Amino acid sequence: MNLKAALKKLIVGGEQQPPPDLGRNDICWCGSQRKYKQCHMSSDNQRRSAARATGPKGASGKIF
């Protein structure tokens, strides 16, 4: 890893992994032993919707 890549990783952060798909009543992925719906579900949903909003440009999703 060169210096430029190391600085970019430090400033921007590493690649963020998408949150795992869990059911509402499953144990949370963070290891807190709480239900997912009471722990990280709302923040994961916000992160997913933000990722969809900044998706590929020009893709309207319409067939015609």
mmCIF file of the N, C-alpha and C atoms, coordinates in Angstrom:
data_MODEL
# 
_entry.id   MODEL 
# 
loop_
_atom_site.group_PDB 
_atom_site.id 
_atom_site.type_symbol 
_atom_site.label_atom_id 
_atom_site.label_alt_id 
_atom_site.label_comp_id 
_atom_site.label_asym_id 
_atom_site.label_entity_id 
_atom_site.label_seq_id 
_atom_site.pdbx_PDB_ins_code 
_atom_site.Cartn_x 
_atom_site.Cartn_y 
_atom_site.Cartn_z 
_atom_site.occupancy 
_atom_site.B_iso_or_equiv 
_atom_site.pdbx_formal_charge 
_atom_site.auth_seq_id 
_atom_site.auth_comp_id 
_atom_site.auth_asym_id 
_atom_site.auth_atom_id 
_atom_site.pdbx_PDB_model_num 
ATOM 1   N N  . MET A 1 1  ? 0.854   -1.166  0.000   1.00 0.00 ? 1  MET A N  1 
ATOM 2   C CA . MET A 1 1  ? 0.000   0.000   0.000   1.00 0.00 ? 1  MET A CA 1 
ATOM 3   C C  . MET A 1 1  ? 0.901   1.231   0.000   1.00 0.00 ? 1  MET A C  1 
ATOM 4   N N  . ASN A 1 2  ? 0.640   2.124   -0.918  1.00 0.00 ? 2  ASN A N  1 
ATOM 5   C CA . ASN A 1 2  ? 1.461   3.325   -0.969  1.00 0.00 ? 2  ASN A CA 1 
ATOM 6   C C  . ASN A 1 2  ? 0.909   4.397   -0.027  1.00 0.00 ? 2  ASN A C  1 
ATOM 7   N N  . LEU A 1 3  ? 1.621   5.479   0.083   1.00 0.00 ? 3  LEU A N  1 
ATOM 8   C CA . LEU A 1 3  ? 1.261   6.537   1.020   1.00 0.00 ? 3  LEU A CA 1 
ATOM 9   C C  . LEU A 1 3  ? -0.076  7.175   0.665   1.00 0.00 ? 3  LEU A C  1 
ATOM 10  N N  . LYS A 1 4  ? -0.312  7.393   -0.621  1.00 0.00 ? 4  LYS A N  1 
ATOM 11  C CA . LYS A 1 4  ? -1.559  8.025   -1.055  1.00 0.00 ? 4  LYS A CA 1 
ATOM 12  C C  . LYS A 1 4  ? -2.769  7.156   -0.692  1.00 0.00 ? 4  LYS A C  1 
ATOM 13  N N  . ALA A 1 5  ? -2.664  5.877   -0.928  1.00 0.00 ? 5  ALA A N  1 
ATOM 14  C CA . ALA A 1 5  ? -3.765  4.964   -0.601  1.00 0.00 ? 5  ALA A CA 1 
ATOM 15  C C  . ALA A 1 5  ? -3.979  4.874   0.903   1.00 0.00 ? 5  ALA A C  1 
ATOM 16  N N  . ALA A 1 6  ? -2.889  4.896   1.660   1.00 0.00 ? 6  ALA A N  1 
ATOM 17  C CA . ALA A 1 6  ? -3.004  4.836   3.118   1.00 0.00 ? 6  ALA A CA 1 
ATOM 18  C C  . ALA A 1 6  ? -3.678  6.085   3.663   1.00 0.00 ? 6  ALA A C  1 
ATOM 19  N N  . LEU A 1 7  ? -3.329  7.250   3.133   1.00 0.00 ? 7  LEU A N  1 
ATOM 20  C CA . LEU A 1 7  ? -3.954  8.493   3.589   1.00 0.00 ? 7  LEU A CA 1 
ATOM 21  C C  . LEU A 1 7  ? -5.433  8.536   3.211   1.00 0.00 ? 7  LEU A C  1 
ATOM 22  N N  . LYS A 1 8  ? -5.750  8.071   2.004   1.00 0.00 ? 8  LYS A N  1 
ATOM 23  C CA . LYS A 1 8  ? -7.140  8.046   1.578   1.00 0.00 ? 8  LYS A CA 1 
ATOM 24  C C  . LYS A 1 8  ? -7.960  7.135   2.488   1.00 0.00 ? 8  LYS A C  1 
ATOM 25  N N  . LYS A 1 9  ? -7.409  5.982   2.817   1.00 0.00 ? 9  LYS A N  1 
ATOM 26  C CA . LYS A 1 9  ? -8.109  5.052   3.695   1.00 0.00 ? 9  LYS A CA 1 
ATOM 27  C C  . LYS A 1 9  ? -8.297  5.652   5.085   1.00 0.00 ? 9  LYS A C  1 
ATOM 28  N N  . LEU A 1 10 ? -7.310  6.402   5.556   1.00 0.00 ? 10 LEU A N  1 
ATOM 29  C CA . LEU A 1 10 ? -7.385  7.034   6.866   1.00 0.00 ? 10 LEU A CA 1 
ATOM 30  C C  . LEU A 1 10 ? -8.436  8.135   6.887   1.00 0.00 ? 10 LEU A C  1 
ATOM 31  N N  . ILE A 1 11 ? -8.466  8.960   5.837   1.00 0.00 ? 11 ILE A N  1 
ATOM 32  C CA . ILE A 1 11 ? -9.392  10.089  5.797   1.00 0.00 ? 11 ILE A CA 1 
ATOM 33  C C  . ILE A 1 11 ? -10.812 9.636   5.498   1.00 0.00 ? 11 ILE A C  1 
ATOM 34  N N  . VAL A 1 12 ? -10.971 8.848   4.439   1.00 0.00 ? 12 VAL A N  1 
ATOM 35  C CA . VAL A 1 12 ? -12.292 8.429   4.003   1.00 0.00 ? 12 VAL A CA 1 
ATOM 36  C C  . VAL A 1 12 ? -12.807 7.272   4.850   1.00 0.00 ? 12 VAL A C  1 
ATOM 37  N N  . GLY A 1 13 ? -11.920 6.483   5.356   1.00 0.00 ? 13 GLY A N  1 
ATOM 38  C CA . GLY A 1 13 ? -12.313 5.278   6.074   1.00 0.00 ? 13 GLY A CA 1 
ATOM 39  C C  . GLY A 1 13 ? -12.272 4.107   5.113   1.00 0.00 ? 13 GLY A C  1 
ATOM 40  N N  . GLY A 1 14 ? -12.268 2.936   5.629   1.00 0.00 ? 14 GLY A N  1 
ATOM 41  C CA . GLY A 1 14 ? -12.248 1.753   4.783   1.00 0.00 ? 14 GLY A CA 1 
ATOM 42  C C  . GLY A 1 14 ? -13.581 1.566   4.095   1.00 0.00 ? 14 GLY A C  1 
ATOM 43  N N  . GLU A 1 15 ? -13.640 0.584   3.230   1.00 0.00 ? 15 GLU A N  1 
ATOM 44  C CA . GLU A 1 15 ? -14.911 0.277   2.587   1.00 0.00 ? 15 GLU A CA 1 
ATOM 45  C C  . GLU A 1 15 ? -15.873 -0.212  3.659   1.00 0.00 ? 15 GLU A C  1 
ATOM 46  N N  . GLN A 1 16 ? -17.042 0.394   3.665   1.00 0.00 ? 16 GLN A N  1 
ATOM 47  C CA . GLN A 1 16 ? -18.025 -0.003  4.653   1.00 0.00 ? 16 GLN A CA 1 
ATOM 48  C C  . GLN A 1 16 ? -18.833 -1.165  4.109   1.00 0.00 ? 16 GLN A C  1 
ATOM 49  N N  . GLN A 1 17 ? -18.980 -2.176  4.919   1.00 0.00 ? 17 GLN A N  1 
ATOM 50  C CA . GLN A 1 17 ? -19.767 -3.322  4.523   1.00 0.00 ? 17 GLN A CA 1 
ATOM 51  C C  . GLN A 1 17 ? -21.230 -3.005  4.761   1.00 0.00 ? 17 GLN A C  1 
ATOM 52  N N  . PRO A 1 18 ? -22.101 -3.452  3.869   1.00 0.00 ? 18 PRO A N  1 
ATOM 53  C CA . PRO A 1 18 ? -23.521 -3.214  4.091   1.00 0.00 ? 18 PRO A CA 1 
ATOM 54  C C  . PRO A 1 18 ? -23.992 -4.000  5.312   1.00 0.00 ? 18 PRO A C  1 
ATOM 55  N N  . PRO A 1 19 ? -24.950 -3.461  6.041   1.00 0.00 ? 19 PRO A N  1 
ATOM 56  C CA . PRO A 1 19 ? -25.452 -4.187  7.203   1.00 0.00 ? 19 PRO A CA 1 
ATOM 57  C C  . PRO A 1 19 ? -26.110 -5.489  6.783   1.00 0.00 ? 19 PRO A C  1 
ATOM 58  N N  . PRO A 1 20 ? -25.987 -6.532  7.565   1.00 0.00 ? 20 PRO A N  1 
ATOM 59  C CA . PRO A 1 20 ? -26.571 -7.820  7.191   1.00 0.00 ? 20 PRO A CA 1 
ATOM 60  C C  . PRO A 1 20 ? -28.095 -7.770  7.231   1.00 0.00 ? 20 PRO A C  1 
ATOM 61  N N  . ASP A 1 21 ? -28.737 -8.603  6.434   1.00 0.00 ? 21 ASP A N  1 
ATOM 62  C CA . ASP A 1 21 ? -30.193 -8.678  6.428   1.00 0.00 ? 21 ASP A CA 1 
ATOM 63  C C  . ASP A 1 21 ? -30.631 -9.621  7.540   1.00 0.00 ? 21 ASP A C  1 
ATOM 64  N N  . LEU A 1 22 ? -31.310 -9.068  8.511   1.00 0.00 ? 22 LEU A N  1 
ATOM 65  C CA . LEU A 1 22 ? -31.794 -9.848  9.645   1.00 0.00 ? 22 LEU A CA 1 
ATOM 66  C C  . LEU A 1 22 ? -33.288 -9.625  9.805   1.00 0.00 ? 22 LEU A C  1 
ATOM 67  N N  . GLY A 1 23 ? -33.931 -10.554 10.466  1.00 0.00 ? 23 GLY A N  1 
ATOM 68  C CA . GLY A 1 23 ? -35.325 -10.370 10.825  1.00 0.00 ? 23 GLY A CA 1 
ATOM 69  C C  . GLY A 1 23 ? -35.423 -9.454  12.028  1.00 0.00 ? 23 GLY A C  1 
ATOM 70  N N  . ARG A 1 24 ? -36.588 -8.887  12.224  1.00 0.00 ? 24 ARG A N  1 
ATOM 71  C CA . ARG A 1 24 ? -36.766 -7.928  13.322  1.00 0.00 ? 24 ARG A CA 1 
ATOM 72  C C  . ARG A 1 24 ? -36.453 -8.533  14.688  1.00 0.00 ? 24 ARG A C  1 
ATOM 73  N N  . ASN A 1 25 ? -36.793 -9.787  14.888  1.00 0.00 ? 25 ASN A N  1 
ATOM 74  C CA . ASN A 1 25 ? -36.647 -10.395 16.208  1.00 0.00 ? 25 ASN A CA 1 
ATOM 75  C C  . ASN A 1 25 ? -35.373 -11.208 16.370  1.00 0.00 ? 25 ASN A C  1 
ATOM 76  N N  . ASP A 1 26 ? -34.468 -11.147 15.388  1.00 0.00 ? 26 ASP A N  1 
ATOM 77  C CA . ASP A 1 26 ? -33.187 -11.827 15.515  1.00 0.00 ? 26 ASP A CA 1 
ATOM 78  C C  . ASP A 1 26 ? -32.281 -11.046 16.461  1.00 0.00 ? 26 ASP A C  1 
ATOM 79  N N  . ILE A 1 27 ? -31.280 -11.725 16.993  1.00 0.00 ? 27 ILE A N  1 
ATOM 80  C CA . ILE A 1 27 ? -30.283 -11.066 17.827  1.00 0.00 ? 27 ILE A CA 1 
ATOM 81  C C  . ILE A 1 27 ? -29.462 -10.126 16.939  1.00 0.00 ? 27 ILE A C  1 
ATOM 82  N N  . CYS A 1 28 ? -29.164 -8.943  17.435  1.00 0.00 ? 28 CYS A N  1 
ATOM 83  C CA . CYS A 1 28 ? -28.459 -7.930  16.645  1.00 0.00 ? 28 CYS A CA 1 
ATOM 84  C C  . CYS A 1 28 ? -27.059 -8.405  16.266  1.00 0.00 ? 28 CYS A C  1 
ATOM 85  N N  . TRP A 1 29 ? -26.606 -7.950  15.110  1.00 0.00 ? 29 TRP A N  1 
ATOM 86  C CA . TRP A 1 29 ? -25.301 -8.335  14.582  1.00 0.00 ? 29 TRP A CA 1 
ATOM 87  C C  . TRP A 1 29 ? -24.148 -7.737  15.370  1.00 0.00 ? 29 TRP A C  1 
ATOM 88  N N  . CYS A 1 30 ? -24.385 -6.720  16.169  1.00 0.00 ? 30 CYS A N  1 
ATOM 89  C CA . CYS A 1 30 ? -23.285 -6.044  16.865  1.00 0.00 ? 30 CYS A CA 1 
ATOM 90  C C  . CYS A 1 30 ? -22.809 -6.811  18.098  1.00 0.00 ? 30 CYS A C  1 
ATOM 91  N N  . GLY A 1 31 ? -23.569 -7.811  18.523  1.00 0.00 ? 31 GLY A N  1 
ATOM 92  C CA . GLY A 1 31 ? -23.153 -8.607  19.666  1.00 0.00 ? 31 GLY A CA 1 
ATOM 93  C C  . GLY A 1 31 ? -23.695 -8.115  20.994  1.00 0.00 ? 31 GLY A C  1 
ATOM 94  N N  . SER A 1 32 ? -24.658 -7.209  20.960  1.00 0.00 ? 32 SER A N  1 
ATOM 95  C CA . SER A 1 32 ? -25.193 -6.651  22.204  1.00 0.00 ? 32 SER A CA 1 
ATOM 96  C C  . SER A 1 32 ? -26.194 -7.579  22.888  1.00 0.00 ? 32 SER A C  1 
ATOM 97  N N  . GLN A 1 33 ? -26.595 -8.646  22.202  1.00 0.00 ? 33 GLN A N  1 
ATOM 98  C CA . GLN A 1 33 ? -27.580 -9.611  22.689  1.00 0.00 ? 33 GLN A CA 1 
ATOM 99  C C  . GLN A 1 33 ? -28.971 -8.995  22.817  1.00 0.00 ? 33 GLN A C  1 
ATOM 100 N N  . ARG A 1 34 ? -29.190 -7.839  22.179  1.00 0.00 ? 34 ARG A N  1 
ATOM 101 C CA . ARG A 1 34 ? -30.518 -7.232  22.127  1.00 0.00 ? 34 ARG A CA 1 
ATOM 102 C C  . ARG A 1 34 ? -31.167 -7.620  20.806  1.00 0.00 ? 34 ARG A C  1 
ATOM 103 N N  . LYS A 1 35 ? -32.486 -7.457  20.726  1.00 0.00 ? 35 LYS A N  1 
ATOM 104 C CA . LYS A 1 35 ? -33.166 -7.715  19.466  1.00 0.00 ? 35 LYS A CA 1 
ATOM 105 C C  . LYS A 1 35 ? -32.749 -6.650  18.459  1.00 0.00 ? 35 LYS A C  1 
ATOM 106 N N  . TYR A 1 36 ? -32.659 -7.073  17.203  1.00 0.00 ? 36 TYR A N  1 
ATOM 107 C CA . TYR A 1 36 ? -32.225 -6.183  16.131  1.00 0.00 ? 36 TYR A CA 1 
ATOM 108 C C  . TYR A 1 36 ? -33.126 -4.952  16.035  1.00 0.00 ? 36 TYR A C  1 
ATOM 109 N N  . LYS A 1 37 ? -34.447 -5.135  16.207  1.00 0.00 ? 37 LYS A N  1 
ATOM 110 C CA . LYS A 1 37 ? -35.369 -4.012  16.049  1.00 0.00 ? 37 LYS A CA 1 
ATOM 111 C C  . LYS A 1 37 ? -35.174 -2.952  17.134  1.00 0.00 ? 37 LYS A C  1 
ATOM 112 N N  . GLN A 1 38 ? -34.599 -3.314  18.268  1.00 0.00 ? 38 GLN A N  1 
ATOM 113 C CA . GLN A 1 38 ? -34.375 -2.360  19.342  1.00 0.00 ? 38 GLN A CA 1 
ATOM 114 C C  . GLN A 1 38 ? -32.953 -1.822  19.367  1.00 0.00 ? 38 GLN A C  1 
ATOM 115 N N  . CYS A 1 39 ? -32.095 -2.359  18.522  1.00 0.00 ? 39 CYS A N  1 
ATOM 116 C CA . CYS A 1 39 ? -30.692 -1.978  18.580  1.00 0.00 ? 39 CYS A CA 1 
ATOM 117 C C  . CYS A 1 39 ? -30.261 -1.189  17.342  1.00 0.00 ? 39 CYS A C  1 
ATOM 118 N N  . HIS A 1 40 ? -30.124 -1.831  16.205  1.00 0.00 ? 40 HIS A N  1 
ATOM 119 C CA . HIS A 1 40 ? -29.548 -1.190  15.020  1.00 0.00 ? 40 HIS A CA 1 
ATOM 120 C C  . HIS A 1 40 ? -30.482 -1.106  13.813  1.00 0.00 ? 40 HIS A C  1 
ATOM 121 N N  . MET A 1 41 ? -31.721 -1.548  13.930  1.00 0.00 ? 41 MET A N  1 
ATOM 122 C CA . MET A 1 41 ? -32.576 -1.605  12.754  1.00 0.00 ? 41 MET A CA 1 
ATOM 123 C C  . MET A 1 41 ? -32.815 -0.223  12.143  1.00 0.00 ? 41 MET A C  1 
ATOM 124 N N  . SER A 1 42 ? -33.088 0.785   12.936  1.00 0.00 ? 42 SER A N  1 
ATOM 125 C CA . SER A 1 42 ? -33.386 2.106   12.386  1.00 0.00 ? 42 SER A CA 1 
ATOM 126 C C  . SER A 1 42 ? -32.160 2.726   11.720  1.00 0.00 ? 42 SER A C  1 
ATOM 127 N N  . SER A 1 43 ? -30.996 2.586   12.331  1.00 0.00 ? 43 SER A N  1 
ATOM 128 C CA . SER A 1 43 ? -29.794 3.167   11.718  1.00 0.00 ? 43 SER A CA 1 
ATOM 129 C C  . SER A 1 43 ? -29.409 2.422   10.446  1.00 0.00 ? 43 SER A C  1 
ATOM 130 N N  . ASP A 1 44 ? -29.606 1.101   10.402  1.00 0.00 ? 44 ASP A N  1 
ATOM 131 C CA . ASP A 1 44 ? -29.309 0.336   9.200   1.00 0.00 ? 44 ASP A CA 1 
ATOM 132 C C  . ASP A 1 44 ? -30.272 0.715   8.066   1.00 0.00 ? 44 ASP A C  1 
ATOM 133 N N  . ASN A 1 45 ? -31.549 0.934   8.395   1.00 0.00 ? 45 ASN A N  1 
ATOM 134 C CA . ASN A 1 45 ? -32.510 1.327   7.379   1.00 0.00 ? 45 ASN A CA 1 
ATOM 135 C C  . ASN A 1 45 ? -32.171 2.698   6.805   1.00 0.00 ? 45 ASN A C  1 
ATOM 136 N N  . GLN A 1 46 ? -31.724 3.627   7.645   1.00 0.00 ? 46 GLN A N  1 
ATOM 137 C CA . GLN A 1 46 ? -31.314 4.945   7.163   1.00 0.00 ? 46 GLN A CA 1 
ATOM 138 C C  . GLN A 1 46 ? -30.105 4.829   6.252   1.00 0.00 ? 46 GLN A C  1 
ATOM 139 N N  . ARG A 1 47 ? -29.155 3.981   6.612   1.00 0.00 ? 47 ARG A N  1 
ATOM 140 C CA . ARG A 1 47 ? -27.961 3.789   5.795   1.00 0.00 ? 47 ARG A CA 1 
ATOM 141 C C  . ARG A 1 47 ? -28.320 3.173   4.433   1.00 0.00 ? 47 ARG A C  1 
ATOM 142 N N  . ARG A 1 48 ? -29.249 2.203   4.432   1.00 0.00 ? 48 ARG A N  1 
ATOM 143 C CA . ARG A 1 48 ? -29.671 1.588   3.172   1.00 0.00 ? 48 ARG A CA 1 
ATOM 144 C C  . ARG A 1 48 ? -30.392 2.587   2.278   1.00 0.00 ? 48 ARG A C  1 
ATOM 145 N N  . SER A 1 49 ? -31.281 3.408   2.857   1.00 0.00 ? 49 SER A N  1 
ATOM 146 C CA . SER A 1 49 ? -32.013 4.371   2.032   1.00 0.00 ? 49 SER A CA 1 
ATOM 147 C C  . SER A 1 49 ? -31.077 5.446   1.490   1.00 0.00 ? 49 SER A C  1 
ATOM 148 N N  . ALA A 1 50 ? -30.063 5.844   2.249   1.00 0.00 ? 50 ALA A N  1 
ATOM 149 C CA . ALA A 1 50 ? -29.088 6.815   1.760   1.00 0.00 ? 50 ALA A CA 1 
ATOM 150 C C  . ALA A 1 50 ? -28.269 6.215   0.623   1.00 0.00 ? 50 ALA A C  1 
ATOM 151 N N  . ALA A 1 51 ? -27.936 4.942   0.721   1.00 0.00 ? 51 ALA A N  1 
ATOM 152 C CA . ALA A 1 51 ? -27.175 4.281   -0.335  1.00 0.00 ? 51 ALA A CA 1 
ATOM 153 C C  . ALA A 1 51 ? -28.010 4.170   -1.603  1.00 0.00 ? 51 ALA A C  1 
ATOM 154 N N  . ARG A 1 52 ? -29.308 3.916   -1.463  1.00 0.00 ? 52 ARG A N  1 
ATOM 155 C CA . ARG A 1 52 ? -30.171 3.852   -2.632  1.00 0.00 ? 52 ARG A CA 1 
ATOM 156 C C  . ARG A 1 52 ? -30.329 5.226   -3.273  1.00 0.00 ? 52 ARG A C  1 
ATOM 157 N N  . ALA A 1 53 ? -30.382 6.276   -2.469  1.00 0.00 ? 53 ALA A N  1 
ATOM 158 C CA . ALA A 1 53 ? -30.557 7.628   -2.990  1.00 0.00 ? 53 ALA A CA 1 
ATOM 159 C C  . ALA A 1 53 ? -29.331 8.085   -3.768  1.00 0.00 ? 53 ALA A C  1 
ATOM 160 N N  . THR A 1 54 ? -28.160 7.618   -3.400  1.00 0.00 ? 54 THR A N  1 
ATOM 161 C CA . THR A 1 54 ? -26.936 8.010   -4.090  1.00 0.00 ? 54 THR A CA 1 
ATOM 162 C C  . THR A 1 54 ? -26.496 6.938   -5.081  1.00 0.00 ? 54 THR A C  1 
ATOM 163 N N  . GLY A 1 55 ? -27.444 6.132   -5.529  1.00 0.00 ? 55 GLY A N  1 
ATOM 164 C CA . GLY A 1 55 ? -27.156 5.049   -6.464  1.00 0.00 ? 55 GLY A CA 1 
ATOM 165 C C  . GLY A 1 55 ? -26.693 5.574   -7.814  1.00 0.00 ? 55 GLY A C  1 
ATOM 166 N N  . PRO A 1 56 ? -26.675 4.734   -8.829  1.00 0.00 ? 56 PRO A N  1 
ATOM 167 C CA . PRO A 1 56 ? -26.178 5.125   -10.149 1.00 0.00 ? 56 PRO A CA 1 
ATOM 168 C C  . PRO A 1 56 ? -26.998 6.276   -10.735 1.00 0.00 ? 56 PRO A C  1 
ATOM 169 N N  . LYS A 1 57 ? -26.314 7.222   -11.320 1.00 0.00 ? 57 LYS A N  1 
ATOM 170 C CA . LYS A 1 57 ? -26.969 8.394   -11.906 1.00 0.00 ? 57 LYS A CA 1 
ATOM 171 C C  . LYS A 1 57 ? -27.641 8.017   -13.215 1.00 0.00 ? 57 LYS A C  1 
ATOM 172 N N  . GLY A 1 58 ? -28.815 8.595   -13.453 1.00 0.00 ? 58 GLY A N  1 
ATOM 173 C CA . GLY A 1 58 ? -29.508 8.381   -14.706 1.00 0.00 ? 58 GLY A CA 1 
ATOM 174 C C  . GLY A 1 58 ? -30.369 7.127   -14.730 1.00 0.00 ? 58 GLY A C  1 
ATOM 175 N N  . ALA A 1 59 ? -30.326 6.317   -13.742 1.00 0.00 ? 59 ALA A N  1 
ATOM 176 C CA . ALA A 1 59 ? -31.144 5.108   -13.707 1.00 0.00 ? 59 ALA A CA 1 
ATOM 177 C C  . ALA A 1 59 ? -32.470 5.470   -13.068 1.00 0.00 ? 59 ALA A C  1 
ATOM 178 N N  . SER A 1 60 ? -33.505 5.584   -13.884 1.00 0.00 ? 60 SER A N  1 
ATOM 179 C CA . SER A 1 60 ? -34.810 5.984   -13.368 1.00 0.00 ? 60 SER A CA 1 
ATOM 180 C C  . SER A 1 60 ? -35.598 4.803   -12.846 1.00 0.00 ? 60 SER A C  1 
ATOM 181 N N  . GLY A 1 61 ? -35.225 3.596   -13.247 1.00 0.00 ? 61 GLY A N  1 
ATOM 182 C CA . GLY A 1 61 ? -35.937 2.416   -12.798 1.00 0.00 ? 61 GLY A CA 1 
ATOM 183 C C  . GLY A 1 61 ? -37.173 2.105   -13.623 1.00 0.00 ? 61 GLY A C  1 
ATOM 184 N N  . LYS A 1 62 ? -37.433 2.919   -14.650 1.00 0.00 ? 62 LYS A N  1 
ATOM 185 C CA . LYS A 1 62 ? -38.605 2.697   -15.501 1.00 0.00 ? 62 LYS A CA 1 
ATOM 186 C C  . LYS A 1 62 ? -38.213 1.806   -16.671 1.00 0.00 ? 62 LYS A C  1 
ATOM 187 N N  . ILE A 1 63 ? -39.182 1.002   -17.109 1.00 0.00 ? 63 ILE A N  1 
ATOM 188 C CA . ILE A 1 63 ? -38.935 0.106   -18.232 1.00 0.00 ? 63 ILE A CA 1 
ATOM 189 C C  . ILE A 1 63 ? -38.993 0.894   -19.536 1.00 0.00 ? 63 ILE A C  1 
ATOM 190 N N  . PHE A 1 64 ? -40.019 1.765   -19.693 1.00 0.00 ? 64 PHE A N  1 
ATOM 191 C CA . PHE A 1 64 ? -40.157 2.567   -20.913 1.00 0.00 ? 64 PHE A CA 1 
ATOM 192 C C  . PHE A 1 64 ? -40.243 4.019   -20.575 1.00 0.00 ? 64 PHE A C  1 
# 
